[in-house]
Amino acid sequence: MSCIGTAGHVDHGKSTLVTALTGIDPDRLAEEKARGMTIDLGFAWLTLPSGREASIVDVPGHEAFIKNMLAGVGGIDVALLVVAADEGIMPQTDEHLTILDLLRVQSGVVALTKCDLVEDDWLALVREEIAERLKSTTLASAPIIPCSAVTRAGLPELLAALDSALDAAPGRRDLQRPRLPIDRVFTISGFGAVVTGTLQDGMLHTGQEVEIAPHARRARIRGLQTHKHTVAAGLPGGRLAVNLTGVATSDLQRGDVLALPGTLRPTYAIDVQLELAANTPRPLAHNSEVEVFAGAAQTAARVLLLDRDELAAGATGWAQLRLTHPLAILRGDRFIVRSPSPSLTIGGGAIVEPFARRHRRHDSAVLARLAILARGDPEDILLTALRPDATHTRSQSTAYGARSSDELSALTGLPTEDVTTALADLIARSRVVRIGNVLYATDQWQRLQDDAVALLDRYHQQYPLRPGMLREEWRARLGLSPRNAAAALAALVTAGHLADSADAATSVSLPQGSSVRLSGHIPTFTPEQEHAVAELLQRFRAAPFSPPTRSEAEQLVGIEVTAALIERGILLKISDTLLLEPAARDQAIQRILAHFATHETLTVAEARDLLGVTRKYTLPILEYCDDHHITQRRGDDRTLDPRAPTALSLAASDEFPPQH
């Protein structure tokens, strides 16, 4: 399917010409018919001599309704520029032509209307004027067809020229990510909400679940129509009416975009290649306020020039647009900028990075990155997207540029098949590596490996007795998302760089408490520490149930050595203050179990006598037994827990692993 869009000054006969060509009056509002002037977008369709059917979007020509014109012209394939022969080029002719040029509409036809009202020599002068004005635009080769909607002179030639222009227009591709910029919202009694637009980048089908960006409202397609005919699927490039369920018309507005769920996300900042129109009256200064028009949407924005302090008329530069309201757009989309006061089209351009971060101005690295993105080579674009820019912070989940192929397709705006082909070539040439479900530029993966090893090396030097860094801390300090961290760790363990207390090769998350270390790291006590530990353990064995407290142990051998003894199971953590050797812990439990062989309850005083220690030590040991299902507390007394082992089985088992 294809779409033709009109353009031209008010009263030059656009709507009359559309009616003559199609038999459909595009002026649908009562006010339009009363005033005899198009105010909002109108729609029609026709069958061309070749047999193809094309949609027509008719736009208002009055300067007061230029915003309505911009809402309809963004998705057209061919421009039908209408110029009245009795007036020639007028202000809105010029502004509309500037807009078409900035949107890079490559194919078009000029309809020189009202030719029945002028003499041949005047007609020739007007044709010459139009041809001269077109020379510097994308429509320089557009044919100029004199015609009259009243006498129908020239209409067959105009239809043939439109047919040829559609042949010359770039074909619409099915990129399998449909999006419909909404230019009209209304309600049909008995059916509910209906939206219309020109479908881009894919097909829509009846019954599909869709999402309305930028507000992420979900709906379902109840029905589709093209040119008032019900269809099962809408084709890229065609005008489409979509009947939606699950959403009210009050939740929809012109400028929203209908897409498949999760395929289009809004942005408040875009990096762009900005071109100022040659006829702009004054330069555009850094930090200027403008109005941005993209698709059917519009928003106010602030222009941050990245490579200069002002942009001269006719010049092109790099800029970031900070948007007041979010836009749902993709890389490569064209846009228009207008000055709010005076209201005037001043420029436009192409979106290079739809999810822009803040940049330092005049930064050569930033400008080089934007230049690569603007060139459009898929491999260069993907490599650039896989490298975080200079403003990247480690708190983001895209540290080291890791992205899935779906994320790359959404971020870059490239078709899925182009992404797949380019990635296969980049992987074959070792420019990109796949780690788990994400991809890294090879140099970024090497940087991640180096950083991961260096991080642990510094950690081992600072804490030589610790078995390793907690995996969650390792992930956070590298700035990796949980899933990316699990895949990266598995790869690093497999490569022999790191070792892990969990099975990193199969884990898809980071288990709480597990740690990671360099593969060659073995915590080892120094001779001085070994001597201090021996003296400490002698004190533990001299008073097995009332040994030094944890704080006393830390004073004697140090905090790190005490933690290492607990980590290795040489000492067991009974409570925050009490540590016991494993043998002492087992002996205490055996005495308690033996007591229950002849008694139903155990008091604190009885436990104190059993262990030969004060309440200071007795209570933590009893609470440990409660926690490990040896005893159950009943008031101030204890009873035997049904899950408790016997004294004999305890002696032959490992029922109580070290508690850290």
C-alpha positions in Angstrom: 0.0 0.0 0.0 1.0 3.6 -0.6 0.0 7.0 0.7 -0.1 10.4 -1.2 -0.1 13.6 0.8 -1.2 17.0 -0.5 0.6 20.2 0.3 0.2 23.8 -0.7 -1.2 27.3 0.1 -4.8 27.9 1.3 -7.4 28.3 -1.5 -5.2 26.7 -4.1 -7.7 23.9 -4.6 -6.2 20.9 -2.8 -9.5 19.5 -1.5 -11.3 20.3 -4.7 -8.6 18.5 -6.7 -8.8 15.4 -4.3 -12.6 15.4 -4.8 -12.2 15.5 -8.6 -9.6 12.7 -8.6 -11.4 10.4 -6.1 -15.1 11.4 -6.0 -14.6 11.7 -2.2 -14.9 15.1 -0.4 -12.0 15.0 2.2 -13.5 17.9 4.1 -15.5 16.0 6.8 -16.1 18.8 9.4 -19.2 21.0 9.2 -17.1 24.0 9.9 -14.9 23.2 6.9 -17.9 22.9 4.6 -19.3 26.2 6.0 -16.1 28.1 5.6 -15.0 26.4 2.4 -11.6 25.9 3.9 -9.8 22.8 5.1 -9.1 23.0 8.9 -8.0 19.5 9.8 -6.7 16.4 8.0 -9.0 14.8 5.4 -8.8 11.4 3.8 -9.6 9.8 0.5 -8.4 7.0 -1.8 -8.2 6.3 -5.5 -7.3 3.6 -8.0 -4.5 4.7 -10.3 -4.1 3.7 -14.0 -1.8 0.9 -13.1 -4.6 -0.7 -11.0 -2.9 0.0 -7.7 -4.9 1.6 -4.9 -3.4 4.5 -3.0 -4.5 6.5 0.1 -4.6 10.3 0.1 -4.1 12.5 3.1 -5.4 16.0 2.4 -3.8 18.7 4.6 -5.0 22.2 5.5 -3.1 25.0 3.7 -3.8 27.9 6.1 -0.9 29.0 8.2 -3.0 28.8 11.4 -3.4 25.0 10.9 0.2 24.1 10.0 0.3 21.8 13.1 -2.5 19.8 11.6 -0.7 19.6 8.3 2.4 18.3 10.1 0.4 15.5 11.8 -0.6 14.1 8.4 2.4 14.5 6.2 4.9 12.4 8.1 4.0 9.0 6.7 3.5 9.8 3.0 5.3 8.2 0.1 4.5 10.8 -2.6 3.8 14.5 -2.2 1.1 16.2 -4.3 2.1 19.8 -4.2 -0.8 22.0 -5.3 0.0 25.5 -6.7 -2.8 27.7 -8.2 -1.9 28.9 -11.6 -3.5 32.3 -11.0 -1.3 33.0 -7.9 1.8 31.0 -8.1 4.0 30.2 -5.1 2.6 31.7 -1.9 3.9 31.7 1.7 2.4 28.4 2.7 3.5 26.9 -0.6 7.0 27.8 0.4 6.6 26.5 4.0 5.0 23.3 3.0 7.8 22.7 0.4 10.4 23.4 3.1 8.7 20.8 5.3 8.6 18.2 2.5 12.3 18.8 1.9 13.2 18.5 5.5 11.2 15.3 5.8 13.2 14.0 2.8 10.1 13.2 0.7 11.9 12.0 -2.4 9.0 11.6 -4.8 6.3 14.0 -5.8 4.1 15.7 -8.4 3.2 19.3 -8.7 -0.4 20.0 -9.7 -0.7 23.4 -11.3 -4.4 23.9 -10.6 -6.8 26.4 -12.0 -5.0 26.4 -15.3 -8.3 27.3 -17.0 -8.2 30.7 -15.4 -4.9 31.9 -16.9 -3.4 32.5 -20.3 -0.7 30.2 -21.7 2.1 32.7 -21.3 1.3 33.3 -17.6 1.1 29.6 -17.1 4.5 29.2 -18.6 5.9 31.9 -16.2 4.4 30.1 -13.2 5.8 26.8 -14.3 9.2 28.3 -14.6 8.9 29.9 -11.1 7.9 26.5 -9.6 10.8 24.7 -11.3 13.3 27.2 -10.0 12.0 26.9 -6.5 12.1 23.1 -6.6 15.8 23.0 -7.8 17.3 23.0 -4.3 14.8 20.5 -2.8 14.2 16.7 -2.8 11.4 17.3 -5.3 13.7 18.9 -7.9 12.7 16.3 -10.5 8.9 16.4 -9.8 6.8 16.8 -12.9 4.6 19.9 -13.1 1.2 19.1 -14.5 -1.2 21.9 -15.4 -4.8 20.8 -14.6 -8.3 22.0 -13.7 -10.6 20.3 -11.2 -13.5 22.2 -12.9 -12.9 21.3 -16.5 -11.0 18.1 -15.6 -8.3 19.1 -18.0 -4.9 17.5 -17.2 -6.4 15.0 -14.7 -5.5 11.9 -16.7 -1.9 13.2 -17.0 -1.9 13.9 -13.2 -3.0 10.4 -12.4 -0.3 8.9 -14.6 2.3 11.1 -13.0 1.2 10.0 -9.5 1.5 6.4 -10.7 5.0 7.0 -11.9 5.9 8.9 -8.7 4.8 5.9 -6.6 7.0 3.6 -8.8 9.9 5.9 -7.9 9.2 6.1 -4.2 11.1 3.8 -1.9 9.1 0.6 -1.2 7.6 0.0 2.2 9.3 -2.8 4.1 7.7 -5.2 6.6 10.1 -5.0 9.5 7.8 -7.0 11.7 7.4 -4.2 14.3 4.3 -2.4 13.2 3.6 1.1 14.5 0.7 3.4 13.6 1.1 7.1 14.5 -2.4 8.1 15.4 -3.7 11.1 13.6 -7.4 10.8 14.4 -9.5 9.4 17.3 -13.2 8.9 17.3 -16.0 6.6 18.5 -18.5 4.6 16.5 -21.7 3.7 18.3 -21.8 0.0 19.1 -18.1 -0.5 18.3 -16.2 1.8 20.6 -12.8 3.5 20.1 -11.4 3.9 16.6 -8.0 5.3 15.6 -6.6 6.0 12.2 -3.1 6.5 10.8 -0.6 5.5 8.2 0.8 2.1 9.1 4.6 1.8 9.2 7.2 -1.0 9.6 4.9 -4.0 9.7 1.5 -5.6 9.6 -1.4 -5.5 12.1 -3.9 -8.3 12.4 -7.4 -8.6 13.9 -7.2 -10.0 17.4 -3.7 -8.8 18.2 -2.9 -7.3 21.6 -1.4 -3.8 21.1 0.1 -1.1 23.3 -0.5 2.7 23.0 2.7 4.6 23.5 3.9 6.7 25.2 1.4 5.8 28.0 1.7 2.0 27.7 -2.0 1.4 27.6 -3.0 -2.1 26.5 -5.8 -2.8 24.1 -6.9 -5.4 21.5 -7.7 -5.0 17.8 -11.4 -5.7 17.3 -11.4 -4.9 13.6 -9.5 -3.3 10.8 -10.6 -1.2 7.8 -8.8 0.2 4.8 -10.7 2.6 2.6 -13.9 1.6 4.4 -13.4 -2.1 3.6 -12.9 -4.6 6.4 -9.6 -6.4 6.2 -8.0 -9.1 8.3 -4.6 -7.5 8.2 -3.3 -4.0 7.6 -0.3 -3.5 5.2 2.7 -1.2 5.7 2.2 2.2 4.0 -1.5 2.1 3.9 -4.1 4.1 5.7 -5.7 2.0 8.4 -8.7 2.4 10.8 -8.3 0.3 13.9 -11.3 -0.5 16.1 -9.9 -1.1 19.7 -11.3 -2.8 22.7 -10.1 -2.4 26.3 -9.4 1.4 25.9 -11.6 4.5 25.8 -11.4 7.3 23.4 -10.7 9.6 26.3 -7.4 7.7 26.9 -6.3 8.3 23.3 -5.1 11.4 21.4 -3.5 12.4 18.2 0.3 11.8 18.5 0.0 8.5 20.3 1.5 5.5 18.6 -0.1 2.1 18.4 2.4 -0.7 18.4 2.9 -4.3 19.5 3.6 -4.6 23.3 7.2 -3.9 24.3 8.4 -2.8 20.9 8.3 0.9 21.3 9.3 2.9 24.4 9.0 6.6 24.9 11.9 9.0 25.4 12.5 12.5 26.8 15.8 13.1 25.1 17.0 12.5 21.5 20.3 13.0 19.8 19.7 14.4 16.3 21.4 15.7 13.1 19.7 19.0 12.9 19.4 21.0 9.7 18.3 24.6 9.7 16.3 25.7 6.7 18.1 28.0 4.3 15.3 30.5 4.5 15.3 30.7 8.3 15.5 34.4 9.2 18.1 34.1 12.0 20.5 31.5 13.5 19.4 29.0 16.1 21.2 29.6 19.4 22.2 26.9 21.9 19.5 26.3 24.5 16.7 27.7 22.4 13.1 26.6 22.9 11.4 25.0 19.9 8.4 22.9 19.0 9.2 19.4 17.7 6.9 17.5 15.3 7.5 13.7 14.7 5.0 11.4 13.2 1.6 12.8 14.3 3.0 14.0 17.7 4.3 17.3 18.8 6.0 18.7 22.0 8.0 21.6 23.2 11.7 21.0 23.5 15.0 22.7 24.3 17.8 22.5 21.8 21.3 21.7 23.2 23.8 22.3 20.4 26.7 19.8 20.8 29.2 21.0 18.3 28.7 24.8 18.1 27.1 27.8 19.9 24.6 28.6 17.2 23.4 27.0 14.0 23.3 29.2 10.9 20.6 29.1 8.3 21.2 26.3 5.8 23.8 24.6 8.1 23.6 21.1 9.7 24.9 20.2 13.2 24.7 17.8 16.1 22.2 18.5 18.8 20.2 17.0 21.6 16.6 17.8 22.0 15.3 17.7 25.6 11.6 17.1 25.3 8.8 18.4 27.5 6.6 15.4 26.8 7.8 11.9 25.7 7.8 10.8 22.1 7.6 7.2 20.9 10.1 7.3 18.0 12.9 5.3 16.5 16.3 6.0 15.1 16.2 7.3 11.6 12.8 8.9 12.0 12.5 12.4 10.5 11.2 15.4 12.4 10.4 19.1 12.0 11.3 21.9 14.4 9.4 25.2 14.5 10.0 28.4 16.3 7.1 29.1 18.8 7.4 32.9 18.4 7.1 33.9 15.7 5.4 30.6 14.6 7.6 29.4 11.8 9.2 26.2 10.4 12.9 26.7 10.9 14.4 23.2 10.4 14.3 19.5 10.9 16.4 16.4 10.7 16.9 12.8 11.6 16.9 11.0 14.9 20.3 9.4 15.5 20.0 8.2 19.1 16.4 8.0 20.4 17.4 7.3 24.1 20.0 9.9 24.6 22.1 10.6 27.7 23.4 13.9 28.7 26.6 14.8 26.9 29.5 17.2 27.4 29.3 19.8 24.6 32.1 19.9 22.0 33.2 16.3 23.0 35.0 14.7 20.1 34.1 11.2 21.3 30.4 12.0 21.5 30.5 13.6 18.0 32.3 10.7 16.5 29.7 8.3 18.0 26.9 10.3 16.5 28.6 10.4 13.1 28.8 6.6 13.1 25.1 6.2 14.0 24.1 8.7 11.3 26.0 6.9 8.5 23.6 4.0 8.8 26.0 1.0 8.2 24.4 -1.8 10.2 27.7 -3.3 11.5 29.0 0.2 12.6 25.7 1.0 14.2 25.5 -2.2 16.2 29.1 -1.9 17.4 28.4 1.7 18.5 25.3 0.5 20.3 27.3 -2.1 22.1 29.7 0.5 23.5 28.6 2.7 26.4 29.4 6.3 25.7 31.5 8.6 27.8 28.5 9.6 30.0 27.7 6.0 30.9 27.5 5.4 34.7 28.1 2.1 36.3 24.7 2.1 38.0 23.1 1.3 34.7 22.3 -2.3 33.6 24.0 -1.7 30.2 27.5 -1.6 31.7 30.0 -2.6 29.1 27.3 -2.3 26.4 25.8 -5.7 26.9 22.5 -6.0 25.0 20.3 -8.7 23.6 19.6 -8.9 19.8 16.0 -7.7 20.4 17.3 -4.8 22.4 19.7 -3.9 19.6 16.9 -4.0 17.1 14.6 -1.8 19.2 17.5 0.6 20.1 18.9 1.1 16.6 15.7 0.9 14.6 17.3 -1.6 12.3 15.2 -4.5 10.9 15.5 -7.7 12.8 16.9 -9.6 9.8 19.5 -6.9 9.3 20.5 -7.1 12.9 20.7 -11.0 12.7 22.9 -10.9 9.5 25.2 -8.1 10.8 25.7 -9.8 14.2 26.5 -13.2 12.6 29.2 -11.5 10.5 30.6 -9.5 13.5 30.7 -12.7 15.6 32.5 -14.6 12.8 35.1 -11.9 12.6 35.5 -11.8 16.4 34.2 -8.2 16.7 31.3 -9.3 18.9 31.0 -12.2 21.4 27.8 -13.7 22.8 27.8 -14.3 26.5 24.6 -16.0 27.7 21.7 -14.2 26.0 23.5 -10.9 25.5 26.2 -9.7 23.2 29.3 -7.6 23.8 31.7 -5.8 21.6 34.8 -7.9 21.9 36.8 -5.0 23.3 34.1 -4.4 25.9 34.1 -8.0 26.9 37.8 -7.9 27.4 37.5 -4.8 29.5 34.9 -6.5 31.6 37.2 -9.5 32.1 40.1 -7.2 33.1 37.9 -5.2 35.5 36.5 -8.3 37.1 40.0 -9.8 37.7 41.4 -6.5 38.9 38.5 -5.9 41.3 39.0 -9.3 42.9 42.8 -8.9 43.0 42.4 -5.7 45.0 39.8 -7.4 47.2 42.1 -10.3 48.0 45.0 -7.9 48.8 42.8 -6.0 51.2 41.1 -9.1 52.7 43.6 -12.0 52.1 41.8 -14.4 54.6 38.3 -14.0 53.1 37.3 -16.8 50.7 36.0 -14.2 48.2 33.8 -11.3 47.5 30.0 -11.7 47.8 28.6 -12.2 44.3 26.1 -9.5 44.7 28.8 -7.0 45.7 30.9 -8.1 42.8 27.9 -7.6 40.4 27.0 -4.2 41.8 30.6 -2.9 41.7 30.9 -3.9 38.1 27.5 -2.3 37.3 26.0 -5.4 35.8 22.4 -6.5 35.8 21.7 -9.7 37.7 21.2 -11.9 34.6 24.1 -10.4 32.7 26.3 -10.9 35.8 25.4 -14.5 36.1 26.2 -15.2 32.5 29.4 -13.2 32.6 30.6 -15.1 35.8 29.8 -18.4 34.3 31.9 -17.6 31.2 34.8 -16.3 33.4 34.7 -19.4 35.6 34.6 -21.7 32.5 37.6 -19.8 31.1 39.5 -20.4 34.4 39.8 -16.7 35.4 37.5 -16.9 38.4 36.2 -19.5 40.8 32.8 -19.5 42.6 31.3 -21.0 45.7 28.2 -21.8 43.6 27.9 -23.5 40.2 28.4 -20.5 38.0 28.3 -22.5 34.9 24.6 -23.4 35.4 23.3 -20.6 37.7 21.0 -18.0 36.1 21.0 -15.8 39.2 23.3 -14.8 42.0 22.5 -16.8 45.1 22.5 -14.8 48.3 25.7 -15.4 50.3 27.7 -17.1 47.6 31.1 -15.6 46.8 33.5 -15.3 43.9 37.3 -15.3 43.9 40.3 -15.5 41.6 40.9 -19.0 40.6 44.3 -19.1 42.3 43.3 -17.5 45.5 43.7 -19.7 48.7 43.2 -17.9 52.1 46.4 -18.7 54.2 47.3 -17.6 57.7 50.7 -16.0 58.2 53.0 -17.7 60.8 52.1 -15.0 63.3 48.4 -15.6 62.7 48.9 -19.4 63.0 50.5 -18.8 66.4 47.8 -16.6 67.6 45.1 -19.0 66.4 46.8 -21.9 68.3 46.8 -19.9 71.5 43.1 -18.9 71.0 42.0 -22.5 70.4 43.8 -23.6 73.6 41.6 -21.2 75.5 38.5 -22.6 73.7 39.5 -26.2 74.7 40.2 -25.2 78.3 36.6 -24.0 78.7 34.7 -25.6 75.9 31.2 -24.3 77.0 32.4 -20.9 78.2 35.2 -19.9 75.8 36.3 -16.3 74.9 33.4 -14.3 73.5 33.5 -13.3 69.8 34.7 -9.8 70.7 37.4 -11.2 72.9 38.5 -13.6 70.1 38.6 -10.6 67.7 40.8 -8.7 70.2 43.2 -11.7 70.5 43.6 -12.7 66.8 41.8 -9.9 64.8 38.5 -9.5 63.1 39.5 -11.1 59.8 41.2 -14.1 61.4 38.1 -14.7 63.6 35.9 -14.5 60.5 38.2 -16.9 58.7 38.0 -19.4 61.5 34.2 -19.3 61.3 34.2 -19.5 57.5 36.4 -22.7 57.7 34.2 -24.2 60.4 37.0 -24.3 63.0 34.7 -22.2 65.2 30.9 -22.2 65.1 28.7 -19.1 65.5 26.2 -20.0 68.2 25.0 -16.4 68.7 26.3 -12.9 67.9 28.5 -13.2 71.0 29.2 -16.9 71.6 31.5 -19.1 69.5 32.1 -22.8 70.1 34.3 -25.4 68.6 32.3 -28.1 66.7 33.2 -30.8 69.3 32.0 -28.6 72.1 28.8 -27.8 70.3 28.2 -31.6 69.7 29.0 -32.4 73.3 26.6 -29.8 74.6 23.8 -31.2 72.5 24.6 -34.8 73.6 24.3 -33.8 77.2 20.9 -32.1 76.5 19.7 -35.2 74.6 20.8 -37.5 77.4 18.8 -35.4 79.9 15.7 -35.9 77.9 16.2 -39.7 78.1 14.9 -39.5 81.7 13.1 -36.1 81.8 10.3 -34.5 79.9 11.4 -30.9 80.4 14.6 -29.0 80.8 14.9 -25.8 82.8 17.5 -23.1 82.3 18.9 -24.0 85.8 19.1 -27.7 84.8 20.9 -26.8 81.6 23.3 -24.6 83.4 24.2 -27.5 85.7 24.5 -29.9 82.8 27.0 -27.6 81.1 28.6 -26.2 84.2 28.4 -22.6 83.0 26.6 -19.4 83.9 23.3 -18.2 82.3 25.5 -15.9 80.0 26.6 -19.1 78.1 23.6 -21.3 78.8 20.9 -19.1 77.2 22.7 -18.8 73.8 23.3 -22.6 73.6 19.6 -23.3 74.4 18.5 -20.7 71.8 20.8 -22.4 69.3 19.1 -25.8 70.1 15.7 -24.2 69.6 16.7 -22.8 66.2 18.1 -26.2 65.1 15.1 -28.3 66.2 16.8 -30.0 69.2 14.5 -28.4 71.7 11.2 -26.5 71.8 10.6 -23.6 74.2 7.6 -23.8 76.4 7.5 -20.7 78.6 10.9 -20.7 80.4 11.4 -24.4 80.0 12.3 -26.6 77.0 10.9 -29.9 75.8 12.5 -32.3 73.2 11.7 -31.3 69.6 10.2 -34.3 67.8 12.7 -33.7 65.0 15.7 -34.0 67.3 18.3 -36.7 66.6 19.3 -39.2 69.3 22.6 -38.8 71.1 23.9 -41.9 69.3 22.9 -40.7 65.8 24.3 -37.3 66.5 27.7 -38.7 67.3 27.8 -40.5 63.9 26.3 -37.7 61.7 26.8 -34.2 60.4 23.4 -32.9 61.5 24.7 -29.4 62.3 26.8 -27.8 59.6 28.7 -24.7 60.5 26.6 -21.6 60.9 28.3 -18.4 59.7 
